[in-house]
């Protein structure tokens, strides 16, 4: 049930606590001697946590929150040629033909004998 609720704070009072099984919580406090107030005031854990079920997809505020990751992809001609058929097959399966054509067009000279 806690996975669906995705609480901001979750205290585990279990005989065999496994915090790794409770990933949909902003912060997990394990055992009778780890109250939420410990995390809020002294333990050093993050105090700016997602609420309203957001721990299902969001983490607490951190330096990473202010970074903007960027994906950089670099293929050469031979690498793209090796991936050509797979990309076209996926584009056809998704009914997005222009995605496949964007790859095929780069090899138009192949039909002319390259």
NORLINSUL-V410815 format. One record per residue. N is the residue number from 1. RES is the residue in one small letter. PSI is psi in whole degrees, 0 to 359 (NA if undefined). OMEGA is omega in degrees with one decimal (* if undefined). D_CENTER is the distance of its C-alpha to the mean C-alpha in Angstrom with 2 decimals. Layout:
N_RES_PSI_OMEGA_D_CENTER / N_RES_PSI_OMEGA_D_CENTER
This chain:
1_x_326_-178.3_22.11 / 2_x_333_178.0_20.07 / 3_x_318_-179.4_16.77 / 4_x_322_-178.9_17.94 / 5_x_326_179.9_19.36 / 6_x_69_-176.2_16.43 / 7_x_157_173.6_18.93 / 8_x_313_178.4_18.82 / 9_x_140_177.2_20.89 / 10_x_121_174.8_21.52 / 11_x_129_177.8_24.57 / 12_x_111_176.0_24.99 / 13_x_76_-174.8_28.69 / 14_x_154_178.5_28.73 / 15_x_319_179.7_31.01 / 16_x_77_-176.5_28.21 / 17_x_138_176.8_25.09 / 18_x_83_-175.9_21.83 / 19_x_333_179.5_19.25 / 20_x_344_177.0_16.53 / 21_x_355_-176.9_17.24 / 22_x_69_-174.4_16.50 / 23_x_344_-179.0_12.83 / 24_x_60_175.5_13.17 / 25_x_145_178.4_15.36 / 26_x_317_176.5_15.39 / 27_x_141_-179.5_17.81 / 28_x_125_-179.9_19.53 / 29_x_121_-170.7_23.23 / 30_x_119_172.8_24.87 / 31_x_169_-175.1_28.57 / 32_x_340_-175.9_31.62 / 33_x_23_178.0_31.72 / 34_x_67_-179.4_28.26 / 35_x_159_178.6_28.69 / 36_x_320_-178.9_26.33 / 37_x_331_175.5_28.98 / 38_x_315_178.0_28.62 / 39_x_323_-179.1_25.02 / 40_x_324_-170.7_26.10 / 41_x_332_-167.3_29.08 / 42_x_327_-169.8_29.27 / 43_x_341_179.5_26.65 / 44_x_2_176.5_24.55 / 45_x_165_-177.3_21.34 / 46_x_136_178.8_19.57 / 47_x_349_178.9_21.69 / 48_x_93_-172.7_19.60 / 49_x_154_176.9_17.25 / 50_x_148_-179.1_15.64 / 51_x_180_173.6_18.21 / 52_x_35_179.8_19.06 / 53_x_357_-178.4_16.44 / 54_x_337_177.4_13.55 / 55_x_349_173.9_12.39 / 56_x_333_-176.0_10.89 / 57_x_357_-176.5_7.93 / 58_x_152_178.2_9.11 / 59_x_174_176.2_10.54 / 60_x_161_179.6_14.09 / 61_x_135_177.0_15.55 / 62_x_179_176.6_15.66 / 63_x_328_179.7_16.73 / 64_x_334_178.7_13.21 / 65_x_330_-175.4_13.43 / 66_x_6_176.6_16.25 / 67_x_153_177.7_14.91 / 68_x_94_179.9_13.96 / 69_x_148_179.6_12.12 / 70_x_138_177.9_13.73 / 71_x_130_177.4_13.50 / 72_x_121_-177.6_17.03 / 73_x_128_178.7_18.33 / 74_x_113_174.0_21.91 / 75_x_149_168.9_23.82 / 76_x_178_-175.6_27.58 / 77_x_315_-177.2_29.79 / 78_x_323_178.6_30.01 / 79_x_318_177.7_26.27 / 80_x_322_177.9_25.85 / 81_x_320_179.5_28.90 / 82_x_330_-178.9_27.45 / 83_x_350_-173.1_24.35 / 84_x_303_-174.6_26.56 / 85_x_322_179.0_27.37 / 86_x_319_179.1_23.86 / 87_x_315_179.5_22.62 / 88_x_317_179.6_25.69 / 89_x_317_178.5_25.27 / 90_x_320_179.2_21.73 / 91_x_319_177.8_23.07 / 92_x_315_-179.1_26.01 / 93_x_327_-179.7_24.01 / 94_x_2_-177.0_21.97 / 95_x_43_176.9_25.27 / 96_x_70_-172.0_24.17 / 97_x_329_-178.9_27.15 / 98_x_332_176.8_26.84 / 99_x_316_177.5_23.68 / 100_x_318_-179.9_25.91 / 101_x_329_178.7_28.85 / 102_x_332_176.5_27.05 / 103_x_311_-177.9_27.04 / 104_x_321_-179.1_30.43 / 105_x_333_-179.5_32.12 / 106_x_350_-179.7_31.47 / 107_x_23_-179.9_33.64 / 108_x_329_-179.8_36.45 / 109_x_347_178.4_38.86 / 110_x_324_-179.5_38.39 / 111_x_341_178.6_40.61 / 112_x_10_178.2_43.26 / 113_x_2_177.8_43.39 / 114_x_NA_*_41.14
